[in-house]
Amino acid sequence: MATDSEPEESVQMTEDNHEIEITPEQTEQIVTFSMSTGNEDLDECAKVLKENNWNLDRAVNATLAGTSGPPSPISAPQTATETTASVSNIINLSDDEEFPENFIRRRRPPMEESLDHDDVPPPPPIGPELQPDLTMTGSTVARRPSGTVITMLVSFISLAVRSPWVLVKNTFSLVSSWWRNLGTELTPAQQVDEFAIKFNKKYDDSEITWMKCPYNAAVNAVRSNLRPVIVYLANELKTEKSDNFAQLLVALNKSISRRIDFWGCDIISPEAVRTADQVKATIFPCVLILGLHKDKQSIIWRTALDNIDIEDLKLQVERAEAELVTARHEAQVRQMDRSLREQQDAEFERTMEADRKRLEEARLKKESEERKLLEAEEKKKLVKRKLTETRERKISARNNLAVEPENGIRLQFKLPNGAKFIRKFVEEAPISDIFLYVESLEDSPGECFISSVFPVRKITPSETRSLAELGIKNNDQLMIQAVELFSSDEDESDESD
């Protein structure tokens, strides 16, 4: 029978002067409830648990929310149970309410002047769920220090006697977590990638494509990809719940994988701890759905219950898609407008390019015509100049031409127009006398060269030898060729001969 002075040491509780038989499991729940809420009155703890049908989670949530039993103004240190949470980050449920199908975890309004702020320490940091340190006295002001120590000893002895394997397992998990954190800390992306690899390896039928980026990048992806993001904060210490959540996520991925993205991380990693602190999550594992609300990335829905139906989860995804569908439609309209503008700009560019080509062709044609006119004008001037020069040379040649000798070799000349002329020259006369005679003729072509019939040769005005030296004999026929009528190919062939 418990006394009023030492209720912590009793295994039986009193309620309205009646003894209540307490089982070992209920004793452990009372101790855990007392440590979680900071309420040192074990009778009061037993009463609250009984009012909540010995549901520890609901009793803790309801007590901290202030809906069942007197709220404790003292914040308890973080424990190994999933019910540990700060006063400002707890689910607001009454003691007789069940978890609704679409419940949303929301923050409790901050306590006003009902509490003395000097007596309320800051909430414990969010991190991996570890077994309680039985040597820790906590950051609270205990009403009965001896009762707190006795309560912790009773809880530890009860756990060691009833569940030694659980104690060993939790100790091993704690040491393993400490050992893994000794090395260099992985980057947030590496931590997420490591979780994705472990998840897909553990659940072979999983075909989930996890986002390999920090949480903030996943939040930004909601706006860039316009798809909801399923955030999974895992807890490897809770195997059964983790398996249930994994099956739920795998089923959701197989059903609507093209409409959603997945991001996950284990709560033992620093990135998950930062994410939990950012989203105000206190119970793990848990699932959150990110979407758009009033054109801002927001948490549309969250749950820590692993027994929800897949259809309910799909319904929440559809809720998250509501504003995203509108945003997606607006993005498609903007894309269509952008494509239309690009097509119009491309068509305008093609038209401008065609106009530029047409103007360029017209300019080139005009320049070509002007150039041809200039060339024709220059050609006329050149012909006129050449005619003048030819006329002057003819006059000069007639004045400088020597008198035809009576005795000499007789040569026959044939002009380009077919006219033939015969004249005598002394054999010692230079070849320049022949060119001078040709220039003096009325039908002379002007600039010309002489070619002999046999042997075939080409004689230019630059030649300085005499007729005898060139082998020109009596009665030889010399062909007068205009320079313009002689091609370069013929010139090269004559030189080769």
Long-range contacts (C-beta under 8 A, 24 or more apart in sequence): 2-42, 2-43, 6-147, 7-41, 7-42, 7-43, 8-40, 8-42, 8-144, 8-147, 8-150, 8-151, 8-154, 9-150, 9-154, 10-42, 13-42, 13-43, 13-46, 14-43, 15-43, 15-46, 15-47, 15-50, 20-46, 20-50, 22-46, 24-158, 24-162, 26-54, 27-154, 27-158, 28-155, 28-158, 28-159, 28-162, 29-54, 29-56, 31-151, 31-152, 31-154, 31-155, 31-158, 32-56, 32-79, 32-81, 32-155, 33-59, 33-60, 33-63, 34-151, 35-76, 35-77, 35-79, 35-132, 35-151, 35-152, 35-155, 36-60, 36-76, 36-79, 36-81, 36-83, 36-84, 37-63, 37-64, 37-72, 37-76, 38-72, 38-74, 38-75, 38-76, 38-140, 39-63, 39-69, 39-70, 39-72, 40-142, 40-143, 40-144, 40-147, 40-148, 40-151, 42-151, 44-69, 44-70, 51-95, 52-95, 56-81, 56-83, 57-82, 57-83, 58-93, 58-95, 59-95, 61-85, 61-90, 61-91, 61-93, 62-93, 62-94, 62-95, 64-90, 64-108, 65-90, 65-91, 65-92, 65-93, 65-94, 65-108, 66-108, 67-92, 67-93, 67-94, 67-95, 68-94, 68-95, 73-115, 73-116, 73-119, 73-120, 74-119, 74-120, 74-121, 74-140, 74-141, 75-120, 75-121, 75-122, 75-123, 75-124, 75-139, 75-140, 76-138, 76-140, 77-124, 77-132, 77-136, 77-138, 77-139, 77-140, 78-124, 78-125, 78-127, 78-129, 78-130, 79-132, 80-129, 80-130, 80-131, 80-132, 80-170, 81-129, 82-129, 82-235, 82-238, 82-282, 82-283, 82-284, 82-304, 83-283, 84-124, 84-129, 84-282, 85-123, 85-282, 85-283, 86-123, 86-124, 86-282, 87-111, 87-120, 87-123, 88-123, 88-280, 89-123, 89-280, 89-281, 89-282, 90-282, 99-305, 101-308, 101-309, 101-312, 102-301, 102-312, 102-315, 102-316, 103-303, 103-305, 104-301, 104-302, 105-280, 105-281, 105-302, 105-303, 105-304, 107-280, 125-273, 125-277, 126-273, 126-276, 126-277, 126-281, 126-282, 127-267, 127-273, 127-276, 128-177, 128-237, 128-267, 128-268, 128-273, 129-235, 129-237, 129-267, 129-284, 130-170, 130-174, 130-177, 131-167, 131-170, 131-171, 131-174, 170-237, 173-237, 177-268, 180-268, 185-270, 186-269, 188-213, 188-214, 188-215, 188-270, 188-271, 189-213, 189-214, 191-265, 191-269, 191-270, 191-271, 191-272, 192-263, 192-264, 192-265, 192-271, 194-269, 195-234, 195-264, 195-265, 195-266, 195-269, 196-264, 198-266, 199-234, 199-246, 199-264, 202-246, 203-246, 203-247, 203-250, 205-250, 206-246, 206-249, 206-250, 206-253, 207-250, 207-253, 207-254, 207-257, 208-249, 208-250, 208-253, 208-257, 208-262, 209-257, 209-262, 210-262, 210-263, 210-264, 211-261, 211-262, 211-263, 213-263, 214-271, 215-263, 215-265, 215-271, 215-274, 215-275, 215-278, 218-261, 218-263, 218-290, 219-290, 219-297, 220-297, 221-261, 222-290, 222-291, 222-292, 222-297, 222-324, 223-292, 223-297, 223-327, 225-261, 226-324, 226-327, 226-328, 226-331, 227-259, 227-260, 227-261, 227-324, 228-259, 228-260, 228-261, 228-289, 228-290, 228-291, 228-300, 228-317, 228-320, 228-321, 228-324, 229-260, 229-261, 229-262, 229-263, 229-289, 229-290, 229-291, 230-260, 230-261, 230-262, 230-263, 230-287, 230-288, 230-289, 230-290, 230-317, 231-263, 231-264, 231-275, 231-279, 231-287, 231-288, 231-289, 231-290, 232-262, 232-263, 232-264, 232-265, 232-285, 232-286, 232-287, 233-264, 233-265, 233-266, 233-267, 233-272, 233-275, 233-276, 233-281, 233-284, 233-285, 233-286, 233-287, 233-288, 234-264, 234-265, 234-266, 234-267, 234-272, 234-284, 234-285, 235-266, 235-267, 235-284, 235-285, 236-266, 236-268, 238-284, 238-285, 240-306, 241-285, 241-306, 242-285, 244-306, 244-307, 245-285, 245-287, 245-306, 248-287, 248-306, 248-308, 248-310, 248-313, 249-287, 251-310, 252-310, 252-313, 252-314, 252-317, 255-310, 255-314, 256-314, 256-317, 259-317, 259-321, 260-317, 287-313, 289-316, 289-317, 289-320, 290-320, 291-319, 291-320, 291-321, 291-322, 291-323, 291-324, 292-323, 292-324, 292-327, 293-323, 294-323, 295-323, 295-327, 386-446, 389-446, 390-439, 390-444, 390-446, 393-439, 393-446, 394-439, 394-440, 394-441, 394-442, 394-444, 396-439, 397-436, 397-437, 397-439, 397-440, 398-440, 400-436, 401-433, 401-436, 401-437, 401-440, 402-429, 402-433, 409-467, 409-472, 409-473, 409-474, 409-475, 409-476, 410-474, 410-475, 411-472, 411-474, 411-475, 411-476, 411-477, 411-478, 412-475, 412-476, 412-477, 412-478, 413-437, 413-438, 413-441, 413-477, 413-478, 413-480, 414-477, 414-478, 414-479, 414-480, 415-441, 415-443, 415-444, 415-445, 415-480, 416-445, 416-448, 416-480, 416-481, 416-482, 416-485, 417-443, 419-443, 425-467, 426-467, 427-466, 427-467, 427-468, 428-466, 428-467, 428-468, 429-466, 429-467, 430-464, 430-465, 430-466, 430-467, 431-459, 431-463, 431-464, 431-465, 431-466, 431-467, 431-470, 432-461, 432-463, 432-464, 434-467, 434-478, 435-461, 438-480, 444-480, 445-480, 445-481, 445-482, 445-483, 446-482, 446-483, 447-482, 447-483, 447-484, 448-480, 448-481, 448-482, 448-483, 449-481, 449-483, 449-486, 450-478, 450-479, 450-480, 450-481, 451-478, 451-479, 451-481, 451-494, 452-476, 452-477, 452-478, 452-479, 453-477, 453-478, 453-479, 456-494, 456-497, 457-494, 457-497, 458-491, 458-494, 458-495
